[in-house]
Amino acid sequence: MATPTTSNPALDLDLDQPDNPNHEFAQFGAGCFWGVELAFQRLPGVVKTEVGYSQGHVPDPTYKLVCAETTNHVEVVRVQFDPEVCPYSNLLSLFWSRHDPTTLNRQGGDVGTQYRSGIYYYKDQAELAQKSKEAKQLESKDNMVVTEILPAKRFYRAEEYHQQYLEKGGRRGVQQSAEKGCNDPIRCYG
């Protein structure tokens, strides 16, 4: 087992292990985590999703603290997937399709550093992540892709009411399907 590299646990690498030893983790920041999570829930081969905070410098952050933009955390979705069913490249394709990676610290009406675009990699995912970013840059032509690619730091699970938020119905109580392969439009609402 690896030992922490700093005295600040928030800066340590994410050393959590998937529930199944044949599964892997991936971590993505692409704006508000609710819609991004639902998109990943629908992807065949994804066995679990959790929303939370990563890449910041404050241990055990709360939603309120992250939104104050003093912690440098990103709203992320941590995806547990079966690479035999869903290669990492499938996750990357979905990630790029779910947001505008050319807007710095913003996705639509959501503005702040917690909404930045990022791929936070585990083990041998860095090279594939970088190649996918280069391909997206070619596709984006003159618009600079600002997605950061960094090692996955400690994952702090968000408050329970954020987990599977849109599937549960959100504030409006209108549930959205997380069924594998569902193509229904994803509607984000607080």
Order of alpha helices (4+ residues) and beta strands (2+ residues): beta-alpha-beta-alpha-beta-alpha-beta-beta-beta-alpha-beta-beta-alpha
